[in-house]
Amino acid sequence: MTGEAAEKTLEKGAKPKPKELEVVEALSQKHGIPSVFRTTRSDEHQSTSDLWINGAAWEIKQPIGEGKQTLYHQFEEAAEQADNLILDIREFEVSPSEGKWSRDEIIQSTRRYIHWRYGEDKKQFNQVLILKDEYILRVKRRG
């Protein structure tokens, strides 16, 4: 993470969603993280991650909602596609005074969920990048 803009490319046939493009733009422009959007294999009924970062598969999740299971479900869904997760919380309801998630709760939950295994055929996460407008936080699995 250098702070200089990094290259962002697309594999042939990759069709990222606009919000995914925004995530990669933020990673590239603000944090200097290069990425390559992957071609999906949905016609083969195969789950694939959204992108490659330094040769590793990453999935992007953008939680919405206020429920206490909201973040858990993002991890559960992402575990089918990659063992690295980008959690884009730029539009997530973060307002502890209104009974919504606080920044500390998001970090604490991420540190807990990164160690869980989400079913026999699903992955356990190696690392999670939490993306907010003013920062990016990397959480790595210990052990």
C-alpha positions in Angstrom: 0.0 0.0 0.0 2.1 2.8 -1.3 -0.4 5.7 -1.7 0.5 6.0 -5.4 -2.1 5.0 -8.0 -1.8 1.4 -9.0 -2.8 -0.5 -12.2 -6.3 -2.0 -12.4 -7.1 -4.3 -15.3 -9.8 -6.7 -16.4 -9.5 -10.3 -17.6 -11.1 -10.9 -21.0 -14.8 -11.2 -20.4 -14.8 -9.8 -16.9 -17.9 -7.7 -16.2 -17.6 -6.0 -12.8 -20.5 -4.2 -11.3 -20.3 -0.4 -10.9 -19.9 -0.6 -7.1 -17.1 -3.1 -7.5 -15.4 -0.7 -9.9 -15.6 2.0 -7.3 -14.0 -0.3 -4.7 -11.1 -1.0 -7.0 -10.7 2.7 -7.9 -10.4 3.5 -4.2 -7.9 0.7 -3.7 -5.9 1.9 -6.6 -6.0 5.6 -6.3 -6.0 6.1 -2.5 -4.0 3.0 -1.4 -1.8 2.0 -4.4 -3.2 -1.6 -4.5 -3.1 -3.2 -8.0 -5.9 -5.5 -9.0 -7.3 -7.6 -11.9 -11.0 -8.3 -12.3 -11.7 -11.9 -12.9 -13.9 -13.5 -15.5 -16.9 -15.2 -13.9 -17.6 -18.8 -14.5 -21.4 -18.7 -13.8 -22.2 -20.5 -17.1 -20.2 -23.4 -15.6 -22.1 -23.0 -12.3 -18.7 -22.3 -10.6 -18.2 -19.6 -8.0 -15.3 -17.3 -8.6 -13.8 -14.5 -6.7 -14.2 -10.9 -7.9 -10.6 -10.1 -8.4 -6.9 -10.9 -8.1 -4.6 -8.8 -5.9 -0.9 -9.8 -6.1 -1.9 -13.2 -7.4 -4.4 -14.0 -4.6 -8.2 -14.3 -5.0 -10.3 -11.7 -3.3 -14.0 -11.2 -2.9 -15.7 -7.8 -2.5 -18.7 -7.5 -0.1 -20.6 -4.3 0.6 -22.9 -4.8 3.6 -26.2 -3.0 3.9 -28.6 -3.2 6.8 -28.6 -2.8 10.5 -29.0 -6.3 11.9 -26.3 -7.9 14.0 -26.1 -10.8 11.5 -25.3 -8.5 8.6 -21.6 -8.8 8.7 -21.7 -12.5 9.5 -23.7 -13.1 6.3 -21.2 -11.2 4.2 -18.4 -13.5 5.5 -20.6 -16.6 4.9 -21.3 -15.6 1.3 -17.7 -14.6 0.5 -16.4 -17.9 1.9 -17.8 -19.7 -1.2 -15.6 -17.6 -3.5 -12.3 -16.6 -1.9 -10.1 -16.8 1.2 -9.5 -13.0 1.2 -12.2 -10.5 1.6 -12.6 -6.8 0.9 -15.3 -5.4 3.2 -16.4 -2.1 1.8 -18.2 -0.3 4.6 -18.3 3.1 3.0 -22.1 3.0 2.7 -22.7 0.7 5.7 -24.8 2.2 8.5 -22.2 3.1 11.1 -23.9 5.1 13.9 -23.6 3.8 17.4 -25.8 6.6 18.8 -28.7 5.2 16.7 -28.0 1.6 17.8 -26.2 0.7 14.5 -22.7 -0.7 14.0 -19.7 1.2 15.4 -16.3 1.1 13.8 -15.0 -0.9 16.8 -17.8 -3.4 16.5 -17.0 -3.9 12.8 -13.3 -4.5 13.6 -14.1 -6.8 16.5 -16.5 -8.8 14.4 -14.0 -9.1 11.6 -11.3 -10.3 14.0 -13.8 -13.0 15.2 -15.3 -14.1 11.8 -11.9 -14.3 10.1 -11.1 -17.4 12.1 -14.4 -19.2 11.5 -14.8 -22.0 8.9 -18.1 -21.6 7.0 -19.0 -25.2 6.2 -16.9 -28.2 5.0 -16.6 -27.0 1.4 -16.1 -23.3 2.2 -13.0 -21.5 3.0 -11.5 -19.9 6.1 -10.2 -16.3 5.5 -6.5 -15.4 5.4 -7.1 -11.6 5.5 -9.8 -8.9 5.3 -9.4 -5.4 4.1 -11.9 -3.1 5.7 -12.4 -0.1 3.3 -13.9 3.2 4.6 -13.6 6.5 2.9 -10.7 7.8 5.0 -8.9 4.5 5.8 -8.2 0.9 4.9 -7.6 -1.6 7.7 -6.0 -5.0 7.1 -7.0 -7.8 9.5 -5.0 -11.0 9.2 -5.8 -14.4 10.6 -3.4 -15.5 13.3 -2.2 -19.0 13.6 
